[in-house]
Amino acid sequence: MIPLEWLQEVIRERDGLRRLLEEAGSLSVAAHRLATAKCMTTEHSSAVPTRGEVRAAARQIASRVPGTAVPETALLVSDCEALGLAVI
């Protein structure tokens, strides 16, 4: 599935972001996946999200998944980097 189709499906489904979080295993990984998909669907596409994009994706997930707390940006980024997920 191409990023735009995946992104639309995740956002459109009522429990899409909850499912993304469960499948990813952590908010950092889920936010990175969501941010990366969004980056790849823009006019100037990139496969590497910025710190701000990862943070915004984490907030979007938390807004739709009750009980999800968004940590500081530095912690999100360090979690991603520890797992080999690039962030600029």
C-alpha positions as CSV (number, residue, x, y, z in Angstrom):
1,M,0.0,0.0,0.0
2,I,1.4,3.4,-0.9
3,P,1.9,6.0,1.9
4,L,-1.1,8.2,0.8
5,E,-3.5,5.2,0.9
6,W,-2.2,3.9,4.2
7,L,-2.3,7.4,5.7
8,Q,-5.9,8.0,4.6
9,E,-6.9,4.6,5.9
10,V,-5.3,5.1,9.3
11,I,-6.8,8.5,9.8
12,R,-10.2,7.6,8.4
13,E,-10.8,4.5,10.5
14,R,-12.3,5.2,13.9
15,D,-9.7,3.1,15.6
16,G,-6.9,3.5,13.1
17,L,-4.5,5.5,15.3
18,R,-5.2,3.2,18.2
19,R,-4.4,0.2,16.0
20,L,-1.2,1.9,14.7
21,L,-0.1,2.5,18.3
22,E,-0.7,-1.1,19.3
23,E,1.1,-2.5,16.2
24,A,4.0,-0.2,16.6
25,G,4.5,-1.1,20.3
26,S,5.4,2.4,21.4
27,L,4.2,6.0,20.8
28,S,7.6,7.0,19.4
29,V,7.5,4.3,16.7
30,A,3.9,5.0,15.9
31,A,4.5,8.7,15.7
32,H,7.6,8.2,13.4
33,R,5.5,6.0,11.1
34,L,2.7,8.5,10.9
35,A,5.1,11.4,10.4
36,T,7.0,9.6,7.7
37,A,3.9,8.8,5.8
38,K,2.8,12.4,6.0
39,C,6.2,13.5,4.8
40,M,6.1,11.2,1.8
41,T,2.8,12.6,0.7
42,T,3.8,16.2,0.5
43,E,4.9,18.1,-2.6
44,H,8.5,18.0,-1.4
45,S,8.5,14.5,-0.2
46,S,11.0,13.1,2.2
47,A,11.3,9.8,4.0
48,V,12.8,11.4,7.1
49,P,10.5,13.4,9.4
50,T,11.6,16.4,11.4
51,R,11.5,16.5,15.2
52,G,8.4,18.8,15.0
53,E,6.6,16.4,12.6
54,V,7.2,13.4,15.0
55,R,5.9,15.5,17.9
56,A,2.8,16.6,15.9
57,A,2.1,13.0,15.0
58,A,2.5,11.9,18.6
59,R,0.0,14.6,19.6
60,Q,-2.4,13.5,16.9
61,I,-2.2,9.9,18.1
62,A,-2.7,10.9,21.7
63,S,-5.7,13.0,20.8
64,R,-7.5,9.9,19.5
65,V,-6.2,7.3,21.9
66,P,-7.4,8.0,25.5
67,G,-4.7,7.6,28.2
68,T,-1.8,8.3,25.8
69,A,0.7,10.8,27.2
70,V,3.1,12.6,24.9
71,P,6.6,12.8,26.3
72,E,9.0,15.7,25.7
73,T,10.2,16.0,22.1
74,A,13.8,15.0,23.1
75,L,12.6,11.7,24.5
76,L,10.5,10.9,21.4
77,V,13.5,11.6,19.2
78,S,16.0,9.7,21.3
79,D,13.6,6.7,21.3
80,C,13.4,6.8,17.6
81,E,17.1,7.1,17.1
82,A,17.8,4.3,19.5
83,L,15.6,2.1,17.3
84,G,17.4,3.2,14.1
85,L,14.6,5.5,13.0
86,A,16.0,8.7,11.4
87,V,14.7,12.1,12.5
88,I,16.1,15.5,11.4
